[in-house]
Amino acid sequence: MKIKQLQSILDQQPSVSGNTYFIFIVWGISWLFALVFLLLGIGLLLESLLHYKIFLDTVAQKLHLVLTDEQRWNISTSLGWLSLILAFVFGAMIYICKMVLVRNHFIILLEEWLISEIKEVEINRKISKK
């Protein structure tokens, strides 16, 4: 590959640093949601399995609802499974974000190595004037 071709490839590539910050924020928020939904799902399924009156009883009292044991069991079971599914979805988001972060890190390292090793290649940073 010639230096001019390499220079044109580097000039055409968008910067991945802004993308990296956004993906890192999504990764952190996904961790938060995954943990919350996992704990909520486990709590609701334990409530339905062991017939505890912890979460749904408190919510029903706040909303002035009267729930029978069967209604409480149905609600806690369905919401527990839904919460576990959402925890799995956010766990998959964590995995995807981590893959993108590793790829972006590799691209940044490769770009820095090319610029430091091949002196003919220059990096063109677009600076916005205010």
N, CA, C and O atoms as a Tinker XYZ file with bonds, in Angstrom:
   520  protein
     1  N      0.852000   -1.167000    0.000000    73     2
     2  CA     0.000000    0.000000    0.000000    64     1     3
     3  C      0.902000    1.235000    0.000000    63     2     4     5
     4  O      1.893000    1.303000    0.727000    81     3
     5  N      0.544000    2.170000   -0.803000    73     3     6
     6  CA     1.348000    3.383000   -0.919000    64     5     7
     7  C      0.942000    4.380000    0.161000    63     6     8     9
     8  O     -0.144000    4.302000    0.735000    81     7
     9  N      1.835000    5.302000    0.414000    73     7    10
    10  CA     1.611000    6.298000    1.457000    64     9    11
    11  C      0.400000    7.169000    1.133000    63    10    12    13
    12  O     -0.362000    7.521000    2.034000    81    11
    13  N      0.211000    7.522000   -0.139000    73    11    14
    14  CA    -0.935000    8.357000   -0.521000    64    13    15
    15  C     -2.250000    7.617000   -0.291000    63    14    16    17
    16  O     -3.232000    8.212000    0.153000    81    15
    17  N     -2.267000    6.325000   -0.592000    73    15    18
    18  CA    -3.475000    5.538000   -0.350000    64    17    19
    19  C     -3.765000    5.446000    1.146000    63    18    20    21
    20  O     -4.910000    5.586000    1.575000    81    19
    21  N     -2.728000    5.213000    1.926000    73    19    22
    22  CA    -2.892000    5.144000    3.377000    64    21    23
    23  C     -3.367000    6.483000    3.934000    63    22    24    25
    24  O     -4.227000    6.528000    4.814000    81    23
    25  N     -2.805000    7.563000    3.419000    73    23    26
    26  CA    -3.216000    8.897000    3.865000    64    25    27
    27  C     -4.676000    9.162000    3.518000    63    26    28    29
    28  O     -5.405000    9.732000    4.330000    81    27
    29  N     -5.114000    8.763000    2.334000    73    27    30
    30  CA    -6.515000    8.988000    1.950000    64    29    31
    31  C     -7.465000    8.136000    2.788000    63    30    32    33
    32  O     -8.567000    8.576000    3.116000    81    31
    33  N     -7.046000    6.926000    3.134000    73    31    34
    34  CA    -7.884000    6.081000    3.998000    64    33    35
    35  C     -8.022000    6.714000    5.376000    63    34    36    37
    36  O     -9.119000    6.770000    5.931000    81    35
    37  N     -6.912000    7.190000    5.927000    73    35    38
    38  CA    -6.962000    7.825000    7.246000    64    37    39
    39  C     -7.773000    9.114000    7.232000    63    38    40    41
    40  O     -8.455000    9.427000    8.208000    81    39
    41  N     -7.707000    9.862000    6.137000    73    39    42
    42  CA    -8.467000   11.110000    6.045000    64    41    43
    43  C     -9.966000   10.857000    5.952000    63    42    44    45
    44  O    -10.760000   11.670000    6.426000    81    43
    45  N    -10.357000    9.750000    5.353000    73    43    46
    46  CA   -11.777000    9.454000    5.162000    64    45    47
    47  C    -12.426000    8.852000    6.401000    63    46    48    49
    48  O    -13.652000    8.876000    6.516000    81    47
    49  N    -11.649000    8.321000    7.319000    73    47    50
    50  CA   -12.206000    7.660000    8.493000    64    49    51
    51  C    -12.676000    8.683000    9.523000    63    50    52    53
    52  O    -11.945000    9.620000    9.844000    81    51
    53  N    -13.885000    8.512000   10.038000    73    51    54
    54  CA   -14.342000    9.429000   11.093000    64    53    55
    55  C    -13.645000    9.106000   12.415000    63    54    56    57
    56  O    -13.156000    7.996000   12.622000    81    55
    57  N    -13.613000   10.072000   13.278000    73    55    58
    58  CA   -13.003000    9.872000   14.588000    64    57    59
    59  C    -13.919000    9.003000   15.444000    63    58    60    61
    60  O    -15.138000    9.173000   15.418000    81    59
    61  N    -13.344000    8.084000   16.193000    73    59    62
    62  CA   -14.144000    7.200000   17.035000    64    61    63
    63  C    -14.167000    7.664000   18.481000    63    62    64    65
    64  O    -14.787000    7.009000   19.319000    81    63
    65  N    -13.510000    8.776000   18.799000    73    63    66
    66  CA   -13.436000    9.196000   20.198000    64    65    67
    67  C    -14.791000    9.664000   20.725000    63    66    68    69
    68  O    -15.140000    9.348000   21.862000    81    67
    69  N    -15.561000   10.405000   19.934000    73    67    70
    70  CA   -16.891000   10.823000   20.367000    64    69    71
    71  C    -17.821000    9.642000   20.542000    63    70    72    73
    72  O    -18.611000    9.596000   21.485000    81    71
    73  N    -17.728000    8.691000   19.637000    73    71    74
    74  CA   -18.501000    7.465000   19.730000    64    73    75
    75  C    -18.128000    6.701000   20.992000    63    74    76    77
    76  O    -18.994000    6.113000   21.639000    81    75
    77  N    -16.855000    6.704000   21.345000    73    75    78
    78  CA   -16.392000    5.971000   22.521000    64    77    79
    79  C    -17.002000    6.536000   23.793000    63    78    80    81
    80  O    -17.402000    5.770000   24.670000    81    79
    81  N    -17.083000    7.850000   23.914000    73    79    82
    82  CA   -17.683000    8.457000   25.106000    64    81    83
    83  C    -19.160000    8.105000   25.214000    63    82    84    85
    84  O    -19.645000    7.783000   26.298000    81    83
    85  N    -19.875000    8.166000   24.096000    73    83    86
    86  CA   -21.300000    7.829000   24.106000    64    85    87
    87  C    -21.518000    6.366000   24.482000    63    86    88    89
    88  O    -22.391000    6.058000   25.294000    81    87
    89  N    -20.738000    5.470000   23.903000    73    87    90
    90  CA   -20.883000    4.042000   24.192000    64    89    91
    91  C    -20.531000    3.751000   25.649000    63    90    92    93
    92  O    -21.151000    2.888000   26.270000    81    91
    93  N    -19.549000    4.455000   26.198000    73    91    94
    94  CA   -19.195000    4.269000   27.604000    64    93    95
    95  C    -20.352000    4.678000   28.515000    63    94    96    97
    96  O    -20.610000    4.015000   29.520000    81    95
    97  N    -21.048000    5.759000   28.174000    73    95    98
    98  CA   -22.211000    6.182000   28.962000    64    97    99
    99  C    -23.331000    5.149000   28.852000    63    98   100   101
   100  O    -23.960000    4.813000   29.855000    81    99
   101  N    -23.586000    4.647000   27.651000    73    99   102
   102  CA   -24.612000    3.611000   27.465000    64   101   103
   103  C    -24.237000    2.351000   28.237000    63   102   104   105
   104  O    -25.107000    1.701000   28.817000    81   103
   105  N    -22.948000    1.999000   28.251000    73   103   106
   106  CA   -22.458000    0.831000   28.991000    64   105   107
   107  C    -22.738000    0.993000   30.489000    63   106   108   109
   108  O    -23.194000    0.050000   31.136000    81   107
   109  N    -22.472000    2.167000   31.037000    73   107   110
   110  CA   -22.714000    2.406000   32.459000    64   109   111
   111  C    -24.189000    2.371000   32.815000    63   110   112   113
   112  O    -24.573000    1.789000   33.830000    81   111
   113  N    -25.019000    2.991000   31.983000    73   111   114
   114  CA   -26.464000    2.990000   32.234000    64   113   115
   115  C    -27.025000    1.577000   32.104000    63   114   116   117
   116  O    -27.930000    1.200000   32.848000    81   115
   117  N    -26.499000    0.798000   31.169000    73   115   118
   118  CA   -26.955000   -0.590000   31.006000    64   117   119
   119  C    -26.621000   -1.419000   32.237000    63   118   120   121
   120  O    -27.427000   -2.250000   32.654000    81   119
   121  N    -25.441000   -1.207000   32.832000    73   119   122
   122  CA   -25.098000   -1.903000   34.076000    64   121   123
   123  C    -26.099000   -1.564000   35.172000    63   122   124   125
   124  O    -26.555000   -2.450000   35.895000    81   123
   125  N    -26.443000   -0.290000   35.296000    73   123   126
   126  CA   -27.386000    0.138000   36.323000    64   125   127
   127  C    -28.747000   -0.529000   36.127000    63   126   128   129
   128  O    -29.307000   -1.093000   37.067000    81   127
   129  N    -29.274000   -0.462000   34.909000    73   127   130
   130  CA   -30.581000   -1.054000   34.638000    64   129   131
   131  C    -30.560000   -2.575000   34.772000    63   130   132   133
   132  O    -31.520000   -3.160000   35.273000    81   131
   133  N    -29.492000   -3.214000   34.338000    73   131   134
   134  CA   -29.411000   -4.673000   34.442000    64   133   135
   135  C    -29.445000   -5.106000   35.903000    63   134   136   137
   136  O    -30.145000   -6.057000   36.249000    81   135
   137  N    -28.706000   -4.427000   36.753000    73   135   138
   138  CA   -28.704000   -4.792000   38.176000    64   137   139
   139  C    -30.053000   -4.525000   38.834000    63   138   140   141
   140  O    -30.533000   -5.339000   39.623000    81   139
   141  N    -30.666000   -3.382000   38.512000    73   139   142
   142  CA   -31.965000   -3.055000   39.103000    64   141   143
   143  C    -33.017000   -4.074000   38.679000    63   142   144   145
   144  O    -33.764000   -4.578000   39.519000    81   143
   145  N    -33.083000   -4.380000   37.390000    73   143   146
   146  CA   -34.090000   -5.332000   36.922000    64   145   147
   147  C    -33.808000   -6.750000   37.412000    63   146   148   149
   148  O    -34.744000   -7.510000   37.660000    81   147
   149  N    -32.544000   -7.115000   37.555000    73   147   150
   150  CA   -32.216000   -8.434000   38.089000    64   149   151
   151  C    -32.675000   -8.562000   39.538000    63   150   152   153
   152  O    -33.292000   -9.562000   39.906000    81   151
   153  N    -32.378000   -7.565000   40.359000    73   151   154
   154  CA   -32.813000   -7.605000   41.756000    64   153   155
   155  C    -34.333000   -7.563000   41.869000    63   154   156   157
   156  O    -34.916000   -8.276000   42.686000    81   155
   157  N    -34.972000   -6.735000   41.056000    73   155   158
   158  CA   -36.429000   -6.657000   41.080000    64   157   159
   159  C    -37.056000   -7.974000   40.638000    63   158   160   161
   160  O    -38.017000   -8.439000   41.250000    81   159
   161  N    -36.523000   -8.573000   39.588000    73   159   162
   162  CA   -37.062000   -9.846000   39.105000    64   161   163
   163  C    -36.902000  -10.959000   40.117000    63   162   164   165
   164  O    -37.832000  -11.731000   40.349000    81   163
   165  N    -35.723000  -11.048000   40.725000    73   163   166
   166  CA   -35.501000  -12.084000   41.742000    64   165   167
   167  C    -36.409000  -11.853000   42.940000    63   166   168   169
   168  O    -36.981000  -12.800000   43.480000    81   167
   169  N    -36.544000  -10.594000   43.361000    73   167   170
   170  CA   -37.413000  -10.284000   44.496000    64   169   171
   171  C    -38.867000  -10.623000   44.227000    63   170   172   173
   172  O    -39.543000  -11.192000   45.085000    81   171
   173  N    -39.352000  -10.280000   43.048000    73   171   174
   174  CA   -40.751000  -10.574000   42.723000    64   173   175
   175  C    -40.998000  -12.070000   42.572000    63   174   176   177
   176  O    -42.044000  -12.568000   42.988000    81   175
   177  N    -40.052000  -12.788000   41.985000    73   175   178
   178  CA   -40.244000  -14.235000   41.860000    64   177   179
   179  C    -40.170000  -14.924000   43.220000    63   178   180   181
   180  O    -40.903000  -15.881000   43.468000    81   179
   181  N    -39.297000  -14.450000   44.096000    73   179   182
   182  CA   -39.273000  -15.003000   45.455000    64   181   183
   183  C    -40.558000  -14.675000   46.203000    63   182   184   185
   184  O    -41.057000  -15.494000   46.975000    81   183
   185  N    -41.091000  -13.488000   45.977000    73   183   186
   186  CA   -42.353000  -13.119000   46.613000    64   185   187
   187  C    -43.490000  -14.019000   46.139000    63   186   188   189
   188  O    -44.338000  -14.418000   46.936000    81   187
   189  N    -43.513000  -14.338000   44.852000    73   187   190
   190  CA   -44.575000  -15.209000   44.346000    64   189   191
   191  C    -44.355000  -16.658000   44.760000    63   190   192   193
   192  O    -45.317000  -17.384000   45.012000    81   191
   193  N    -43.100000  -17.082000   44.833000    73   191   194
   194  CA   -42.807000  -18.468000   45.188000    64   193   195
   195  C    -43.048000  -18.741000   46.671000    63   194   196   197
   196  O    -43.625000  -19.769000   47.026000    81   195
   197  N    -42.616000  -17.842000   47.522000    73   195   198
   198  CA   -42.712000  -18.053000   48.970000    64   197   199
   199  C    -43.930000  -17.383000   49.592000    63   198   200   201
   200  O    -44.118000  -17.442000   50.807000    81   199
   201  N    -44.756000  -16.748000   48.769000    73   199   202
   202  CA   -45.986000  -16.080000   49.198000    64   201   203
   203  C    -45.718000  -15.016000   50.262000    63   202   204   205
   204  O    -46.460000  -14.896000   51.237000    81   203
   205  N    -44.655000  -14.253000   50.059000    73   203   206
   206  CA   -44.375000  -13.119000   50.941000    64   205   207
   207  C    -45.264000  -11.951000   50.548000    63   206   208   209
   208  O    -45.760000  -11.883000   49.423000    81   207
   209  N    -45.455000  -11.047000   51.473000    73   207   210
   210  CA   -46.222000   -9.831000   51.189000    64   209   211
   211  C    -45.303000   -8.638000   51.452000    63   210   212   213
   212  O    -45.463000   -7.910000   52.432000    81   211
   213  N    -44.347000   -8.462000   50.559000    73   211   214
   214  CA   -43.369000   -7.389000   50.753000    64   213   215
   215  C    -43.640000   -6.261000   49.764000    63   214   216   217
   216  O    -44.129000   -5.195000   50.140000    81   215
   217  N    -43.322000   -6.502000   48.517000    73   215   218
   218  CA   -43.348000   -5.441000   47.516000    64   217   219
   219  C    -44.765000   -5.113000   47.062000    63   218   220   221
   220  O    -45.190000   -3.960000   47.145000    81   219
   221  N    -45.490000   -6.099000   46.591000    73   219   222
   222  CA   -46.819000   -5.833000   46.032000    64   221   223
   223  C    -47.814000   -5.399000   47.093000    63   222   224   225
   224  O    -48.731000   -4.634000   46.794000    81   223
   225  N    -47.658000   -5.865000   48.315000    73   223   226
   226  CA   -48.546000   -5.441000   49.390000    64   225   227
   227  C    -48.345000   -3.955000   49.685000    63   226   228   229
   228  O    -49.310000   -3.224000   49.910000    81   227
   229  N    -47.095000   -3.517000   49.683000    73   227   230
   230  CA   -46.797000   -2.099000   49.916000    64   229   231
   231  C    -47.343000   -1.236000   48.787000    63   230   232   233
   232  O    -47.934000   -0.186000   49.038000    81   231
   233  N    -47.149000   -1.671000   47.551000    73   231   234
   234  CA   -47.653000   -0.915000   46.400000    64   233   235
   235  C    -49.178000   -0.886000   46.406000    63   234   236   237
   236  O    -49.776000    0.149000   46.112000    81   235
   237  N    -49.812000   -2.002000   46.736000    73   235   238
   238  CA   -51.271000   -2.059000   46.773000    64   237   239
   239  C    -51.825000   -1.138000   47.862000    63   238   240   241
   240  O    -52.859000   -0.502000   47.659000    81   239
   241  N    -51.160000   -1.058000   48.997000    73   239   242
   242  CA   -51.613000   -0.149000   50.055000    64   241   243
   243  C    -51.465000    1.306000   49.633000    63   242   244   245
   244  O    -52.329000    2.130000   49.933000    81   243
   245  N    -50.382000    1.628000   48.945000    73   243   246
   246  CA   -50.173000    3.011000   48.480000    64   245   247
   247  C    -51.232000    3.409000   47.448000    63   246   248   249
   248  O    -51.684000    4.554000   47.422000    81   247
   249  N    -51.621000    2.459000   46.603000    73   247   250
   250  CA   -52.609000    2.736000   45.559000    64   249   251
   251  C    -54.040000    2.440000   45.999000    63   250   252   253
   252  O    -54.972000    2.584000   45.208000    81   251
   253  N    -54.221000    2.030000   47.244000    73   251   254
   254  CA   -55.528000    1.687000   47.806000    64   253   255
   255  C    -56.213000    0.583000   47.000000    63   254   256   257
   256  O    -57.396000    0.678000   46.672000    81   255
   257  N    -55.453000   -0.455000   46.690000    73   255   258
   258  CA   -55.982000   -1.615000   45.976000    64   257   259
   259  C    -56.080000   -2.787000   46.938000    63   258   260   261
   260  O    -55.285000   -2.922000   47.868000    81   259
   261  N    -57.066000   -3.622000   46.695000    73   259   262
   262  CA   -57.200000   -4.848000   47.474000    64   261   263
   263  C    -56.920000   -6.007000   46.526000    63   262   264   265
   264  O    -57.668000   -6.238000   45.576000    81   263
   265  N    -55.835000   -6.734000   46.791000    73   263   266
   266  CA   -55.442000   -7.855000   45.945000    64   265   267
   267  C    -55.642000   -9.161000   46.700000    63   266   268   269
   268  O    -55.289000   -9.286000   47.873000    81   267
   269  N    -56.217000  -10.128000   45.996000    73   267   270
   270  CA   -56.299000  -11.460000   46.591000    64   269   271
   271  C    -54.944000  -12.144000   46.447000    63   270   272   273
   272  O    -54.052000  -11.648000   45.760000    81   271
   273  N    -54.809000  -13.287000   47.105000    73   271   274
   274  CA   -53.535000  -14.005000   47.014000    64   273   275
   275  C    -53.251000  -14.468000   45.589000    63   274   276   277
   276  O    -52.103000  -14.448000   45.145000    81   275
   277  N    -54.294000  -14.883000   44.875000    73   275   278
   278  CA   -54.094000  -15.333000   43.496000    64   277   279
   279  C    -53.690000  -14.168000   42.591000    63   278   280   281
   280  O    -52.804000  -14.316000   41.750000    81   279
   281  N    -54.331000  -13.017000   42.757000    73   279   282
   282  CA   -53.960000  -11.842000   41.964000    64   281   283
   283  C    -52.531000  -11.410000   42.274000    63   282   284   285
   284  O    -51.765000  -11.081000   41.367000    81   283
   285  N    -52.175000  -11.413000   43.553000    73   283   286
   286  CA   -50.814000  -11.035000   43.947000    64   285   287
   287  C    -49.799000  -12.006000   43.347000    63   286   288   289
   288  O    -48.740000  -11.587000   42.880000    81   287
   289  N    -50.117000  -13.300000   43.358000    73   287   290
   290  CA   -49.208000  -14.297000   42.800000    64   289   291
   291  C    -49.053000  -14.101000   41.290000    63   290   292   293
   292  O    -47.939000  -14.154000   40.769000    81   291
   293  N    -50.178000  -13.872000   40.579000    73   291   294
   294  CA   -50.117000  -13.662000   39.125000    64   293   295
   295  C    -49.316000  -12.414000   38.767000    63   294   296   297
   296  O    -48.493000  -12.438000   37.852000    81   295
   297  N    -49.560000  -11.332000   39.487000    73   295   298
   298  CA   -48.854000  -10.079000   39.187000    64   297   299
   299  C    -47.372000  -10.213000   39.485000    63   298   300   301
   300  O    -46.539000   -9.815000   38.670000    81   299
   301  N    -47.030000  -10.766000   40.636000    73   299   302
   302  CA   -45.608000  -10.867000   40.994000    64   301   303
   303  C    -44.870000  -11.841000   40.079000    63   302   304   305
   304  O    -43.700000  -11.620000   39.765000    81   303
   305  N    -45.529000  -12.909000   39.650000    73   303   306
   306  CA   -44.877000  -13.850000   38.740000    64   305   307
   307  C    -44.633000  -13.214000   37.371000    63   306   308   309
   308  O    -43.532000  -13.301000   36.827000    81   307
   309  N    -45.659000  -12.578000   36.823000    73   307   310
   310  CA   -45.494000  -11.988000   35.486000    64   309   311
   311  C    -44.506000  -10.819000   35.505000    63   310   312   313
   312  O    -43.683000  -10.700000   34.599000    81   311
   313  N    -44.574000   -9.963000   36.513000    73   311   314
   314  CA   -43.620000   -8.854000   36.594000    64   313   315
   315  C    -42.211000   -9.349000   36.905000    63   314   316   317
   316  O    -41.234000   -8.745000   36.462000    81   315
   317  N    -42.096000  -10.432000   37.654000    73   315   318
   318  CA   -40.779000  -11.005000   37.935000    64   317   319
   319  C    -40.114000  -11.537000   36.683000    63   318   320   321
   320  O    -38.931000  -11.292000   36.450000    81   319
   321  N    -40.870000  -12.265000   35.878000    73   319   322
   322  CA   -40.302000  -12.781000   34.627000    64   321   323
   323  C    -39.987000  -11.649000   33.658000    63   322   324   325
   324  O    -38.963000  -11.681000   32.974000    81   323
   325  N    -40.866000  -10.644000   33.596000    73   323   326
   326  CA   -40.610000   -9.495000   32.729000    64   325   327
   327  C    -39.336000   -8.758000   33.163000    63   326   328   329
   328  O    -38.545000   -8.335000   32.321000    81   327
   329  N    -39.145000   -8.610000   34.461000    73   327   330
   330  CA   -37.936000   -7.947000   34.961000    64   329   331
   331  C    -36.689000   -8.753000   34.640000    63   330   332   333
   332  O    -35.653000   -8.180000   34.304000    81   331
   333  N    -36.773000  -10.077000   34.740000    73   331   334
   334  CA   -35.615000  -10.900000   34.393000    64   333   335
   335  C    -35.299000  -10.831000   32.898000    63   334   336   337
   336  O    -34.131000  -10.845000   32.508000    81   335
   337  N    -36.327000  -10.758000   32.071000    73   335   338
   338  CA   -36.104000  -10.613000   30.627000    64   337   339
   339  C    -35.434000   -9.272000   30.331000    63   338   340   341
   340  O    -34.511000   -9.201000   29.519000    81   339
   341  N    -35.900000   -8.210000   30.992000    73   339   342
   342  CA   -35.273000   -6.900000   30.795000    64   341   343
   343  C    -33.835000   -6.886000   31.310000    63   342   344   345
   344  O    -32.976000   -6.235000   30.716000    81   343
   345  N    -33.566000   -7.591000   32.398000    73   343   346
   346  CA   -32.189000   -7.690000   32.897000    64   345   347
   347  C    -31.311000   -8.407000   31.874000    63   346   348   349
   348  O    -30.158000   -8.024000   31.673000    81   347
   349  N    -31.843000   -9.436000   31.232000    73   347   350
   350  CA   -31.097000  -10.139000   30.191000    64   349   351
   351  C    -30.838000   -9.225000   28.990000    63   350   352   353
   352  O    -29.748000   -9.249000   28.419000    81   351
   353  N    -31.829000   -8.422000   28.606000    73   351   354
   354  CA   -31.663000   -7.492000   27.478000    64   353   355
   355  C    -30.569000   -6.474000   27.792000    63   354   356   357
   356  O    -29.717000   -6.197000   26.948000    81   355
   357  N    -30.589000   -5.921000   28.989000    73   355   358
   358  CA   -29.553000   -4.953000   29.345000    64   357   359
   359  C    -28.197000   -5.633000   29.525000    63   358   360   361
   360  O    -27.163000   -5.004000   29.305000    81   359
   361  N    -28.184000   -6.895000   29.917000    73   359   362
   362  CA   -26.929000   -7.648000   29.946000    64   361   363
   363  C    -26.355000   -7.817000   28.551000    63   362   364   365
   364  O    -25.142000   -7.737000   28.360000    81   363
   365  N    -27.222000   -8.049000   27.576000    73   363   366
   366  CA   -26.758000   -8.129000   26.186000    64   365   367
   367  C    -26.241000   -6.777000   25.708000    63   366   368   369
   368  O    -25.275000   -6.717000   24.947000    81   367
   369  N    -26.874000   -5.694000   26.148000    73   367   370
   370  CA   -26.383000   -4.352000   25.805000    64   369   371
   371  C    -24.993000   -4.116000   26.389000    63   370   372   373
   372  O    -24.153000   -3.480000   25.751000    81   371
   373  N    -24.744000   -4.620000   27.593000    73   371   374
   374  CA   -23.422000   -4.494000   28.213000    64   373   375
   375  C    -22.387000   -5.202000   27.348000    63   374   376   377
   376  O    -21.305000   -4.667000   27.103000    81   375
   377  N    -22.715000   -6.394000   26.890000    73   375   378
   378  CA   -21.796000   -7.175000   26.064000    64   377   379
   379  C    -21.509000   -6.466000   24.735000    63   378   380   381
   380  O    -20.358000   -6.394000   24.304000    81   379
   381  N    -22.550000   -5.949000   24.094000    73   379   382
   382  CA   -22.375000   -5.260000   22.812000    64   381   383
   383  C    -21.557000   -3.984000   22.992000    63   382   384   385
   384  O    -20.671000   -3.695000   22.188000    81   383
   385  N    -21.848000   -3.226000   24.035000    73   383   386
   386  CA   -21.088000   -1.993000   24.286000    64   385   387
   387  C    -19.625000   -2.302000   24.558000    63   386   388   389
   388  O    -18.742000   -1.570000   24.112000    81   387
   389  N    -19.362000   -3.378000   25.284000    73   387   390
   390  CA   -17.971000   -3.743000   25.565000    64   389   391
   391  C    -17.245000   -4.112000   24.274000    63   390   392   393
   392  O    -16.080000   -3.755000   24.101000    81   391
   393  N    -17.913000   -4.820000   23.369000    73   391   394
   394  CA   -17.292000   -5.151000   22.085000    64   393   395
   395  C    -16.962000   -3.887000   21.294000    63   394   396   397
   396  O    -15.887000   -3.795000   20.700000    81   395
   397  N    -17.867000   -2.921000   21.279000    73   395   398
   398  CA   -17.628000   -1.678000   20.549000    64   397   399
   399  C    -16.491000   -0.887000   21.194000    63   398   400   401
   400  O    -15.674000   -0.295000   20.488000    81   399
   401  N    -16.431000   -0.872000   22.524000    73   399   402
   402  CA   -15.351000   -0.158000   23.207000    64   401   403
   403  C    -13.993000   -0.779000   22.909000    63   402   404   405
   404  O    -13.014000   -0.058000   22.715000    81   403
   405  N    -13.920000   -2.104000   22.871000    73   403   406
   406  CA   -12.656000   -2.777000   22.544000    64   405   407
   407  C    -12.253000   -2.477000   21.103000    63   406   408   409
   408  O    -11.078000   -2.237000   20.825000    81   407
   409  N    -13.213000   -2.488000   20.193000    73   407   410
   410  CA   -12.929000   -2.174000   18.786000    64   409   411
   411  C    -12.437000   -0.743000   18.635000    63   410   412   413
   412  O    -11.470000   -0.490000   17.917000    81   411
   413  N    -13.100000    0.199000   19.311000    73   411   414
   414  CA   -12.676000    1.597000   19.231000    64   413   415
   415  C    -11.281000    1.790000   19.809000    63   414   416   417
   416  O    -10.490000    2.566000   19.272000    81   415
   417  N    -10.976000    1.099000   20.886000    73   415   418
   418  CA    -9.640000    1.198000   21.481000    64   417   419
   419  C     -8.586000    0.680000   20.499000    63   418   420   421
   420  O     -7.515000    1.271000   20.360000    81   419
   421  N     -8.895000   -0.420000   19.824000    73   419   422
   422  CA    -7.974000   -0.969000   18.830000    64   421   423
   423  C     -7.761000    0.014000   17.678000    63   422   424   425
   424  O     -6.631000    0.198000   17.225000    81   423
   425  N     -8.828000    0.641000   17.206000    73   423   426
   426  CA    -8.720000    1.604000   16.105000    64   425   427
   427  C     -7.865000    2.793000   16.522000    63   426   428   429
   428  O     -7.028000    3.253000   15.744000    81   427
   429  N     -8.062000    3.294000   17.724000    73   427   430
   430  CA    -7.278000    4.436000   18.200000    64   429   431
   431  C     -5.808000    4.062000   18.324000    63   430   432   433
   432  O     -4.936000    4.831000   17.920000    81   431
   433  N     -5.525000    2.878000   18.884000    73   431   434
   434  CA    -4.128000    2.445000   19.008000    64   433   435
   435  C     -3.475000    2.241000   17.645000    63   434   436   437
   436  O     -2.317000    2.611000   17.451000    81   435
   437  N     -4.203000    1.661000   16.710000    73   435   438
   438  CA    -3.675000    1.445000   15.362000    64   437   439
   439  C     -3.390000    2.770000   14.658000    63   438   440   441
   440  O     -2.362000    2.921000   13.997000    81   439
   441  N     -4.298000    3.718000   14.802000    73   439   442
   442  CA    -4.104000    5.029000   14.189000    64   441   443
   443  C     -2.892000    5.742000   14.795000    63   442   444   445
   444  O     -2.099000    6.343000   14.069000    81   443
   445  N     -2.749000    5.678000   16.109000    73   443   446
   446  CA    -1.592000    6.307000   16.759000    64   445   447
   447  C     -0.289000    5.635000   16.337000    63   446   448   449
   448  O      0.722000    6.308000   16.135000    81   447
   449  N     -0.310000    4.311000   16.205000    73   447   450
   450  CA     0.899000    3.602000   15.786000    64   449   451
   451  C      1.292000    3.987000   14.361000    63   450   452   453
   452  O      2.467000    4.219000   14.077000    81   451
   453  N      0.300000    4.053000   13.465000    73   451   454
   454  CA     0.589000    4.436000   12.079000    64   453   455
   455  C      1.198000    5.831000   12.004000    63   454   456   457
   456  O      2.152000    6.058000   11.260000    81   455
   457  N      0.657000    6.745000   12.760000    73   455   458
   458  CA     1.154000    8.121000   12.719000    64   457   459
   459  C      2.557000    8.212000   13.305000    63   458   460   461
   460  O      3.384000    8.978000   12.812000    81   459
   461  N      2.833000    7.439000   14.352000    73   459   462
   462  CA     4.164000    7.517000   14.971000    64   461   463
   463  C      5.233000    6.783000   14.160000    63   462   464   465
   464  O      6.393000    7.194000   14.173000    81   463
   465  N      4.873000    5.717000   13.461000    73   463   466
   466  CA     5.864000    4.917000   12.737000    64   465   467
   467  C      6.116000    5.403000   11.311000    63   466   468   469
   468  O      7.239000    5.318000   10.816000    81   467
   469  N      5.105000    5.896000   10.672000    73   467   470
   470  CA     5.250000    6.345000    9.286000    64   469   471
   471  C      5.184000    7.866000    9.293000    63   470   472   473
   472  O      4.115000    8.452000    9.459000    81   471
   473  N      6.312000    8.481000    9.115000    73   471   474
   474  CA     6.417000    9.940000    9.248000    64   473   475
   475  C      5.736000   10.685000    8.105000    63   474   476   477
   476  O      5.384000   11.854000    8.264000    81   475
   477  N      5.544000   10.039000    6.961000    73   475   478
   478  CA     4.921000   10.714000    5.825000    64   477   479
   479  C      3.418000   10.898000    6.024000    63   478   480   481
   480  O      2.799000   11.745000    5.379000    81   479
   481  N      2.845000   10.111000    6.909000    73   479   482
   482  CA     1.402000   10.171000    7.143000    64   481   483
   483  C      1.122000   11.242000    8.192000    63   482   484   485
   484  O      1.737000   11.264000    9.258000    81   483
   485  N      0.193000   12.119000    7.875000    73   483   486
   486  CA    -0.206000   13.170000    8.802000    64   485   487
   487  C     -1.659000   12.965000    9.175000    63   486   488   489
   488  O     -2.446000   12.414000    8.405000    81   487
   489  N     -1.993000   13.411000   10.353000    73   487   490
   490  CA    -3.383000   13.322000   10.772000    64   489   491
   491  C     -4.033000   14.680000   10.556000    63   490   492   493
   492  O     -3.491000   15.711000   10.954000    81   491
   493  N     -5.168000   14.669000    9.939000    73   491   494
   494  CA    -5.899000   15.908000    9.677000    64   493   495
   495  C     -7.031000   16.014000   10.679000    63   494   496   497
   496  O     -8.039000   15.319000   10.554000    81   495
   497  N     -6.879000   16.854000   11.646000    73   495   498
   498  CA    -7.929000   17.107000   12.632000    64   497   499
   499  C     -8.711000   18.332000   12.194000    63   498   500   501
   500  O     -8.143000   19.388000   11.914000    81   499
   501  N    -10.003000   18.172000   12.142000    73   499   502
   502  CA   -10.853000   19.294000   11.763000    64   501   503
   503  C    -11.135000   20.116000   13.013000    63   502   504   505
   504  O    -11.756000   19.630000   13.958000    81   503
   505  N    -10.682000   21.346000   13.014000    73   503   506
   506  CA   -10.875000   22.241000   14.148000    64   505   507
   507  C    -11.964000   23.236000   13.768000    63   506   508   509
   508  O    -11.860000   23.943000   12.766000    81   507
   509  N    -13.002000   23.276000   14.582000    73   507   510
   510  CA   -14.093000   24.203000   14.287000    64   509   511
   511  C    -13.759000   25.569000   14.875000    63   510   512   513
   512  O    -13.315000   25.678000   16.017000    81   511
   513  N    -13.980000   26.602000   14.078000    73   511   514
   514  CA   -13.720000   27.974000   14.524000    64   513   515
   515  C    -15.006000   28.562000   15.072000    63   514   516   517
   516  O    -16.078000   28.438000   14.480000    81   515
   517  N    -14.865000   29.202000   16.215000    73   515   518
   518  CA   -16.052000   29.795000   16.843000    64   517   519
   519  C    -16.054000   31.282000   16.658000    63   518   520
   520  O    -16.974000   31.960000   17.117000    81   519
